[in-house]
Amino acid sequence: MKLYFDSKFFQKKEFDKETISKYFRNAVKNFQIALKNKEAEVIFNFSYFALIKTGISLIAFFGYRVRSKVGHHVKILEKLSKILDNEDIEIIGNKMRKKRNLDFYEGGMIISQKEARDYLNLVDEVIKKAEEYLKSQKSLF
């Protein structure tokens, strides 16, 4: 698969399998925190962290480090969506990003248990698909 990585948001860097695996395990750890919690806000935030970290893992597999720039989460979601060939990741991920920004910068948000669980389910699917992808590329495990 050939992807374009804009140098404004991504820096070329080779990662070994262990580093990519470490990044991915960290995403799974965040997902597990979301899974075990009952508070909607905790489920939501750790689901979002897991989604972004999954993207960072796959981007590292392609040999790029994410630069911390305004808009970098948008680019992570875009690449994650393309790599896993699922446009819902970008669409729903951006909804999550906007909600997170409202919480961060606009004085809070209200998220229902159902909404938090729906996001958790999406991230569960993304993590499973990312793991399959990395295994198929013989990058992990």
N, C-alpha and C positions, 0 to 999 in steps of 0.2 A: 504494500500500500504506500502510495506517495502522497505525502502531506506537505503543505507549505507552512513553515513556522516563521512568522514575522519577527525579525530581530529586535523590534521594539518590546516585545513581550516574552521572547524566548532566546536563550543563549545556548549555542551548541556546546554540548558537554557529554562525554562518554560516561556511562554508569555501568558498574559491574552488576551481575545478577543479584548478589547479596544486597546491594544498596536498593535496587528496584524492589526486591522482596521485602526489605525493611520498610520502605515507603508504603507498600501494599498492606503489610501487617498492621501498620499504624492506622490506615484507613479502616481496616476490619475492626481494630480495637475501638475506634470511635463509633462504628456501627454497633458493636456489642454494648457500649455504654447506652446508646439510644434504645436498643432493644430491651435492656433490663430495667429501664426507668419508666416511671408512671407519669411524670410531669410532662405535659404537652410541650412546653418551651424547651425542656432538656432534650426530649425526643427530636424535636425539630432542629435545634442547633447542632446536635451531634450527628444527625442524619446529614445535614448540610456539610459539616466538616468532613464526614466520611465520603461524600460525593466529590468534593473538591480534591481531597487527598487521593482518591481513586484516579481522578484525572491526572494529577501530578505524577502518579506511579506510571501510568501509560505513556505520558509525555516523556518521562525519563527513559522508558523502554525505547522510544524513538530517538533518544540521544539529545534531549534538550532539557535545560533547566528553566523553570518559570521565573521570569523577572518580576519583582514586586513593583508594579506600576498601576496607576489608576486604570481600571478596566481589566486587570489580569484575570479575575474570576470569570468574566464573560468569555475570555479567550480559552480558559481551561475547559469550561462547559462546552464551548464550540468544538474543541479538539476531541474531547471525550465522546461527544455525540457522533462525530465523524468516524473515529476509530471503531466504536462499537456499532456503527451504522444504525443509529436510532435517534431520529430527530426529536423525540419526546424528551430525551435527556436534556437537550439544550433548552427546549421550551419550558419544561417544568422546573429544571434547574435554575433558569432565570427568574421564574416566579418565586422560588425559594430565596434567591439572592436578593430580590427586591424586598421581600418580607423581612429578611435579616437586616437589610439597610434601614428599613422603617424602624425596626427595633433599636438599632444602633444610633441612628441619627435623628429620628423624629419623635423620640419619647416613648417608644414602645409599640407593641402590637398585641393583638389577641389571636391566639391560635387554638382551635378546638382539638379535642382528642382525636376525632375522626380525621381531621386534616393532617395532624401530626403522624398518625398511623398510615395514611395514604402516602405521605412523603417517605416514611420509613420503608414501606413496601416497594416503592420505586427504587430506593437506594439498595435494598436487598437484591432486586433484579439486576441492577447495574454492577454491583460487586460480584455477583455470580457470573455475569457475562464477562466481566473484566478478568476474573480468575480463569475462566475457560479460554479466553483469548491468550492470556499469558502462558497458560499450559500448552496451548496449541503451537505457540511460538518457541516452546522449550525455554522460556525465560525464567520460570519459577518452578519449584517443586521437583 
